[in-house]
Amino acid sequence: MLQVTRPTPAHFGIYVTDVERMVAFYKTLFGLTETDRGVGKTFKFPLTFLSASPDQHHQLVIAGGRPPEATFSTVMQLSFVFPDIDGLREIERRAPELGATDMKLMNHGNALSVYFKDPEGNMLECYVDMPFYVAQPHGDPLDLSKDDATLLRETEENCRKDPTFMPADQWRARFAQNA
């Protein structure tokens, strides 16, 4: 897991027209490793996850869905990693007060996430890493009114039902061997 002491920009995603071409571009140009791919349940587009670090499951997400004629921003989301779950609770409370909209909470197994749009409609994700790995995309409901111990226990229980489950340390070691 990343060690952070305050909210920290961590990864980003971009909408693209030609997923395979863009994945090849980023993998070739920057030497990124493909960690997972699939079709999202929340973001119903093909998603490819790329990283340069075994400490981060993904640093870049290539997302299909950008129409060739699109003139909108290709930024899918800006993400900030938090040191603890209380930071997510604070964001869930404060962001709407500052003009954020479309709040969505998700448990990805490897992270707990709060998604929302800033006042100009740009997607933001605030998240806390979990000590587990399951293939992505993965999303379960998240209820931040539960205490930390309950969230950790329930996340592990749900992750263990997924055949791709492993402790995050094991995933990082495998990543390091294959990088």
N, C-alpha and C positions, 0 to 999 in steps of 0.2 A: 504494500500500500504506500501511496505517496504520504510523506510527512509534511503537513502544512500547519501553519500557526494562524493564518487568516485567509479569507476568501482569495483564491488564486486562479487566474485564467489557466485552463488545463487542456482543452481540446476543442476542435471546431468541426463543423460539417458544411458541405457545400452541395447545392443542387446542381446537377449536370444534365446535359442532353444525352451524351454517349458515355455510359458508365464504364464500359470496358476500356475505352480509349483513355479516360481520365485516371482509372485505377493504374493502368500501365504507365502512364505519364508520371504519377507520383511515386510509384514503386521504383521506376527506373531512375528518375531524376534525383530522388532523395533517399533511395535505398530503404524505403519503408517496408515493413513486413505485413502481409495480410493476416489478420487474426481471426476474422469471422466474416460471413456474409449471409444474407437472407432478406426476406421481405418483412418489413415492420408491421406490427399490429396497430400501433398508434400512428406512425408515419407510414402509410401504405405504399411505400416505394421500395425498390431494390436498394439495399444498403450494403456497402462494403466498408469494413473497419480496418484501419491501417495504423501502425505504430512503429516508432523507432526505439522504444524502450520496454523492457520486460516489466517495468514498474507501472506502466499504463497500458491497459487493454487496447485503447485506441487514442490517438492524438488527432486523427483526421477521419471523418466519415464522408464517403462519396455516396450521395443519394441521387437516385434517378428521379425523374419527375419534372425536370425543367423543360418546358416546351421550347422547340427551336426558335420560336418567335418571341420568347419571353423577354421582357424588358425590366422585370423586377429583380431585386437583389438576389444574388446566388448564395448568400449566407443563410444556411439552414438554422444554425444556432450558435450562440456564444456560451461557453460553459465555464463555470467556476467551481472548483473543488473546495470543500469546507473541511475544517478539522474535526467537526463533531456534528451529531444529529441536532443538537440544540440550535446550531447555526441555520439549519433548514427550517426549524420551527419559527425562528425569528424572521427569516425571509418570507415564509408563508404568511406571517402576520403583517410585515412591513411593506412588502412589495405592492400590494393593492393600494395601500395608503399613498404611495408615491405615483400611482397611475398605471400600474401593471394590470394586465387583463389575462383571461384565459388560463387560469391557474390549473395545472394538472400535476398530480403526484403519482409517481410510479416506483415500484420496486423491481429493479432489473436483475436482482440476484447478486451481481457483482457491485452494485451501487444502489443507494436510495436517492431518488431524484425529484426535484420540484422544477416543473417547467412553467414558463409564463412568457407573455409578450411585454416588451417595454412600451412606453407611451407612444412610440412610433411604429409598433408592430413587429420589431425584431425579436426572434425567439431566443430566450435565455434558458439555460439549465443550471441549477445549483445542485450539487450532489456530494455525497459522502461515500467513499469506498467501503465495501464489505470484504471480509476475508474469504470470499468464495468466488468460484468461477462457474459459470454456465454459459453455453454458446449464446451469442447475441444475434439478432435482437431477441430480447426476453423482457416481458413486462407483466407484473402483477400489481394489483391495487396497493397503495401505500396510505396508511393511517398514522400520521405523526402525533396523534393524541395518545398513542400507546407509548409506554416507557421504553427506554433504549434496550433493556434486557429482553423484553417481549419482542421487539422488532428484530433483534439479532436471532433469537430462537426461531421465530416464524420464518425469517428469511432462510435460515439454514434448513429447516424442515421442507420448505417449498423447493429449494435448490436440490436437495437430495433426491427428490422425485424425478429430476431431469437426468437422463442418462449421460449428459455431458458434464455433470457435476464433478468438481475436484476442489480441494483447498486452493486458494489463490497462490500460496507459496509454491505448490506443485505446478500450477499453470505457468508461473514466472520462470521456474527452473526449466520447464519444457521449452518455453519461448527462448530462453537464453541459449539452449542447446541448438535450436533450429535457426537462430538469427545469423 
